[in-house]
Amino acid sequence: MNPLVTIIMATYNRAHLIPETLVSIQNQTYPHWECLIVDDGSTDNTKEIVEQFCIKDSRFLYRLKDTTKYKKGLSGTRNFGLDWAEERKADYIQLFDDDDIMHPQKLELQIKPLLEKSDISFTICQYKHFKPFIDLKFDLVDVGMDCNISSQNLLKDFYHYKILINSLGPLWRASTLLAFRFDEELLYGEERDLYLKIFLNSNIKFSPINYVLFYYRKHEYSNTKNRYNAFVKNYSEQKIMENWFRFADETNQLNIFLLSKYLLHVIIKQNQCKKGYEILKQHKSKFNIIHYFNLLILIKFLDIYLRILKKAF
């Protein structure tokens, strides 16, 4: 039996765009896929359009999200899809948006390394932005550092935005992704929150596929466009750091890199040097004496620096 790729697609009021997306999935050269389409309560005729695809191609499946268990929004809708995929015993998982376009060879090229090497957790491809669908030529193009997906240290490079991993680029081994869920409280950065937790595991291996294999549509009503106001972004970034630190601590994956970044967050973003001292003292036994004193000196320096700034202003 051929390995099945389960595509999870959240949708909301995309009747005017989703047909192009679904056709791009139908055109995959790797035919062994199913597409789980989860509707977040569309008020247009998205349901009717999707159901026509389901009638003509049984690989498309549609459900309305259960609003009693999952919150309104992208994270809750994706979590419904992840639970549905787990129920269907998915082998591989591809998240995809209802307004973007797959290159015909996306699944074929990205599943190959996963089938060849059992220790690879995901593959990742490059992407490009586009506006009119008619402009897409589907050539196999490597855009190099314009969309860097290579890394020698996945956690550090992802944290510092040196490697571009969004929700649509990876094709996941299901066992890796299904161990996690999106934080439904977040309106911004939900993928970053999830990936920081996954990448804490030093055994995570991935394979970059240096071709553009999906196309991100730029338009007025994109899923992310209206979520990037300053307040939401700042709140979400703080919550992501808190989530990351708590998860690492609870799962005994706390390392010196994460602790130093979290202390900087507490001291600079929250302006709480005292809290920084307490956190460092609490976790002293987990690190060697050199790391401990380096962080202690850092906190003392920042404490003095912030006090000087307060007096100056």
Stockholm file with secondary structure:
# STOCKHOLM 1.0

chainA/1-313         MNPLVTIIMATYNRAHLIPETLVSIQNQTYPHWECLIVDDGSTDNTKEIVEQFCIKDSRFLYRLKDTTKYKKGLSGTRNFGLDWAEERKADYIQLFDDDDIMHPQKLELQIKPLLEKSDISFTICQYKHFKPFIDLKFDLVDVGMDCNISSQNLLKDFYHYKILINSLGPLWRASTLLAFRFDEELLYGEERDLYLKIFLNSNIKFSPINYVLFYYRKHEYSNTKNRYNAFVKNYSEQKIMENWFRFADETNQLNIFLLSKYLLHVIIKQNQCKKGYEILKQHKSKFNIIHYFNLLILIKFLDIYLRILKKAF
#=GR chainA/1-313 SS CCCCEEEEEEESSCTTTHHHHHHHHHTCSSCCEEEEEEESCCSSSHHHHHHHHHHHCTTEEEEECCTTTSCSSHHHHHHHHHHHHHHTTCSEEEEEETTCEECTTHHHHHHHHHHHCTTCCEEEEEEEEESSGGGCCCCCCCCGGGGCCCCSSHHHHHHTTCSCCCSSSEEEEHHHHTTCCCCTTCSSCHHHHHHHHHTTSTTCCEEEEEEEEEEEECCTTCTTGGGCCHHHHHHHHHHHHHHHHHHHHHTTCCCHHHHHHHHHIIIIISCCHHHHHHHHHHTGGGSCHHHHHHHHHHHHHHHHHHHHHHHHC
#=GC SS_cons         CCCCEEEEEEESSCTTTHHHHHHHHHTCSSCCEEEEEEESCCSSSHHHHHHHHHHHCTTEEEEECCTTTSCSSHHHHHHHHHHHHHHTTCSEEEEEETTCEECTTHHHHHHHHHHHCTTCCEEEEEEEEESSGGGCCCCCCCCGGGGCCCCSSHHHHHHTTCSCCCSSSEEEEHHHHTTCCCCTTCSSCHHHHHHHHHTTSTTCCEEEEEEEEEEEECCTTCTTGGGCCHHHHHHHHHHHHHHHHHHHHHTTCCCHHHHHHHHHIIIIISCCHHHHHHHHHHTGGGSCHHHHHHHHHHHHHHHHHHHHHHHHC
//
